Amino acid sequence: MQKYPMKGNNNIDRLIKDVDLELIPTIIEKVVLIKIDPMVMSQWDLLSSKQTKHIFSIVKHILDMYPTIN
């Protein structure tokens, strides 16, 4: 934390634009979602409402937790 001292208002603006804040959403987008996609496509029964609800809730949860994911 000593590397990120808060001296003045300029640092708040810099912190808002900090690339580190995008690290977890980027990892999820580039790694986790890429691995989940083939599993879902191969195992998901399109006619199963239960499976559809589960997938929908998982995707909604991910988007709610990490809204910067495209």
Secondary structure, DSSP 4 states (H G I P E B T S, - for coil): -TTS---SSHHHHHHHT-GGGGHHHHHIIIIIHHHHHHHHHHH--TT-HHHHHHHHHHHHHHHHH-TT--
